[in-house]
Amino acid sequence: MKVKYYMSSDVKKISLDASVIEAYGMMNKNNIRRLPVMEGDKMVGIVTLSDLENVRTTKPARLSFFGTSYLLEKTMLRDVLPLEREVITVEPEEYVEIAASLMRKHKIGALPVVEDGKVVGIITETDIFDALLQVMGVDNPGTRIDMKLVDRPGELAAIATIISDNGGNIANIVRIDIPGHEKAHLVLRIGSINCDNIVAKLEENGFEIESVIVKD
């Protein structure tokens, strides 16, 4: 799963010389919370809705709505953008899990996608969630089998053989290693809603089934 398959290529950008009120307007119009800030063809930072809110709340409280709007219109992004803040980026050929790791490490909700020095996309936490849902096959019809897996050679092969021999087809498979547990957690999605025989054969062969959920 590479970033290029989940990123948005329609990236809204804004000039470093744009006003705070322009940035507000662009975010509101496009229902987004962050904008890459450009100086010519070079990205020099990211401005977020929180950054803009901080600017608004630092204005004198005695100002009227119109006075505040006037000041925000005259305040340029170059005057308020924290240019010292490191801009974390990712390449389109990078894997989604690396992007997710960077977001978690730096506590950010999105990453500009940069290729050859140019911003070609943006990947957000919502895109990461979409990728996870696709990997888990959440929206696909079939049978989900949750089971415990002993970490030894041949276990997955044995499970796959039982499923295949009983007419099943594995649509998705995810292994989760849970800290403090000797056995891993295995999530299987079979492309059929009638898997009673498969479940029975797995149990006959000593596999520990935790739950079976059918979605048609």
Phi and psi in degrees as a GROMACS rama.xvg file:
@    title "Ramachandran Plot"
@    xaxis  label "Phi"
@    yaxis  label "Psi"
@TYPE xy
-101.535  153.164  LYS-2
-54.6403  -37.7504  VAL-3
-61.8656  -21.584  LYS-4
-84.7696  -14.119  TYR-5
-121.331  -14.2703  TYR-6
-71.6056  160.868  MET-7
-94.6018  125.933  SER-8
-86.8353  -16.6188  SER-9
-86.588  79.7279  ASP-10
-89.7304  122.479  VAL-11
-84.7126  125.895  LYS-12
-121.66  162.3  LYS-13
-141.725  149.414  ILE-14
-76.9598  148.766  SER-15
-61.5854  -24.5259  LEU-16
-92.1379  5.45051  ASP-17
-75.6012  159.794  ALA-18
-87.1094  163.278  SER-19
-60.2179  -39.6971  VAL-20
-66.498  -33.4024  ILE-21
-65.6083  -41.5748  GLU-22
-63.8235  -42.7633  ALA-23
-55.0425  -49.2957  TYR-24
-61.559  -41.9141  GLY-25
-66.7647  -40.7577  MET-26
-64.2756  -43.8232  MET-27
-64.7862  -43.1853  ASN-28
-63.6329  -38.4783  LYS-29
-101.618  3.86301  ASN-30
54.2115  50.8173  ASN-31
-127.796  165.893  ILE-32
-118.443  1.65099  ARG-33
-154.136  152.492  ARG-34
-139.525  130.24  LEU-35
-64.8352  134.745  PRO-36
-103.747  126.697  VAL-37
-112.356  143.422  MET-38
-121.171  97.4601  GLU-39
70.5001  -127.352  GLY-40
-93.6405  1.28608  ASP-41
-100.968  131.801  LYS-42
-81.1907  125.345  MET-43
-111.796  -4.38362  VAL-44
172.554  -178.761  GLY-45
-127.506  129.205  ILE-46
-106.47  132.784  VAL-47
-111.037  165.017  THR-48
-59.8624  -35.3898  LEU-49
-63.2591  -39.0879  SER-50
-59.3332  -44.2898  ASP-51
-67.7161  -38.8056  LEU-52
-63.4725  -36.8102  GLU-53
-64.6552  -37.4489  ASN-54
-64.2018  -45.0994  VAL-55
-63.9981  -40.6338  ARG-56
-78.0684  -12.986  THR-57
-89.8941  -4.63374  THR-58
-73.1329  151.578  LYS-59
-54.05  133.052  PRO-60
-65.9955  -23.9974  ALA-61
-76.765  -11.6166  ARG-62
-69.105  144.709  LEU-63
-74.2576  171.708  SER-64
-56.0539  -43.9289  PHE-65
-69.639  -35.3103  PHE-66
-66.5636  -41.4314  GLY-67
-64.0251  -43.6239  THR-68
-60.6384  -40.1537  SER-69
-63.5461  -44.272  TYR-70
-64.4243  -40.5278  LEU-71
-66.5926  -32.2623  LEU-72
-69.5486  -30.762  GLU-73
-90.8037  -9.0231  LYS-74
-89.9236  121.276  THR-75
-90.3482  153.694  MET-76
-60.3842  -34.6735  LEU-77
-63.8246  -19.7839  ARG-78
-84.4689  -18.728  ASP-79
-123.646  -16.8036  VAL-80
-69.7276  126.979  LEU-81
-72.965  83.8803  PRO-82
-66.3338  -17.8817  LEU-83
-77.1706  -13.006  GLU-84
-72.6078  126.68  ARG-85
-65.6453  133.588  GLU-86
-94.8351  112.342  VAL-87
-86.3217  126.9  ILE-88
-126.219  171.905  THR-89
-143.656  154.274  VAL-90
-94.3221  153.735  GLU-91
-62.5281  -26.2632  PRO-92
-85.3523  -3.31776  GLU-93
-73.9338  158.032  GLU-94
-83.2123  148.34  TYR-95
-57.9186  -38.1022  VAL-96
-65.4935  -29.2323  GLU-97
-68.8818  -41.8489  ILE-98
-60.3806  -43.3011  ALA-99
-62.5431  -40.9382  ALA-100
-63.7547  -40.0668  SER-101
-65.5011  -42.0606  LEU-102
-61.4045  -43.7123  MET-103
-67.2645  -43.3158  ARG-104
-62.1403  -43.0606  LYS-105
-97.6586  1.04185  HIS-106
56.126  52.4736  LYS-107
-126.789  159.186  ILE-108
-101.234  -1.8964  GLY-109
-162.821  159.606  ALA-110
-132.525  129.979  LEU-111
-66.4953  141.86  PRO-112
-101.998  119.698  VAL-113
-119.338  134.116  VAL-114
-135.259  124.161  GLU-115
53.8308  39.0527  ASP-116
80.9752  -0.718443  GLY-117
-112.785  143.415  LYS-118
-77.341  115.744  VAL-119
-112.406  -4.33045  VAL-120
-179.271  -179.208  GLY-121
-146.038  137.878  ILE-122
-118.796  130.006  ILE-123
-112.15  171.974  THR-124
-61.7056  -31.6255  GLU-125
-64.6202  -39.6838  THR-126
-62.9713  -38.3806  ASP-127
-63.1728  -42.7193  ILE-128
-61.2772  -41.5267  PHE-129
-60.3562  -41.5014  ASP-130
-64.2364  -41.7777  ALA-131
-62.5242  -44.3447  LEU-132
-61.8951  -37.0867  LEU-133
-68.6091  -42.1116  GLN-134
-61.0148  -40.2674  VAL-135
-78.3758  -10.7631  MET-136
64.3275  33.1427  GLY-137
-58.6248  -38.7696  VAL-138
-89.8206  0.303069  ASP-139
-88.8558  140.918  ASN-140
-70.4362  154.998  PRO-141
139.594  -158.703  GLY-142
-120.431  128.559  THR-143
-98.8965  126.372  ARG-144
-117.816  117.65  ILE-145
-99.8569  131.121  ASP-146
-149.066  164.386  MET-147
-94.1169  144.753  LYS-148
-126.185  124.244  LEU-149
-77.7342  133.179  VAL-150
-83.3577  84.5297  ASP-151
-148.156  154.954  ARG-152
-57.5905  138.036  PRO-153
92.1796  -8.47557  GLY-154
-64.4682  -48.9174  GLU-155
-64.0424  -39.1259  LEU-156
-62.686  -40.3723  ALA-157
-64.9568  -41.5224  ALA-158
-63.2632  -45.9812  ILE-159
-61.8244  -38.257  ALA-160
-65.3584  -44.0746  THR-161
-60.5974  -44.3782  ILE-162
-64.121  -45.5067  ILE-163
-64.8772  -43.8534  SER-164
-64.3022  -20.5197  ASP-165
-108.014  24.0576  ASN-166
79.3463  15.0412  GLY-167
-97.0143  158.293  GLY-168
-130.475  122.893  ASN-169
-76.7499  116.156  ILE-170
-88.7949  -38.5532  ALA-171
-144.899  146.531  ASN-172
-144.711  129.163  ILE-173
-134.084  128.668  VAL-174
-106.335  132.396  ARG-175
-124.356  119.602  ILE-176
-90.2508  116.545  ASP-177
-97.356  122.375  ILE-178
-55.4067  134.299  PRO-179
86.3397  -1.12121  GLY-180
-114.597  134.844  HIS-181
-69.6777  -36.5467  GLU-182
-97.5745  144.458  LYS-183
-81.8308  163.753  ALA-184
-104.068  129.554  HIS-185
-117.816  129.759  LEU-186
-113.995  118.338  VAL-187
-112.623  139.418  LEU-188
-120.326  120.6  ARG-189
-103.004  136.432  ILE-190
-77.2329  39.6431  GLY-191
-147.898  148.564  SER-192
-94.623  -3.51656  ILE-193
-118.686  91.5096  ASN-194
-121.194  23.4093  CYS-195
-58.2505  -40.7084  ASP-196
-67.9365  -35.8519  ASN-197
-66.4013  -46.4077  ILE-198
-60.3375  -42.8702  VAL-199
-62.3395  -43.3245  ALA-200
-66.8874  -38.242  LYS-201
-61.9125  -43.8211  LEU-202
-67.6486  -37.4899  GLU-203
-60.5276  -31.6384  GLU-204
-92.0747  14.0276  ASN-205
90.1597  6.87208  GLY-206
-84.0735  139.802  PHE-207
-93.5397  107  GLU-208
-88.7635  129.417  ILE-209
-94.5342  -41.6909  GLU-210
-160.761  156.911  SER-211
-134.301  124.499  VAL-212
-125.933  129.093  ILE-213
-107.406  132.037  VAL-214
-126.35  120.898  LYS-215
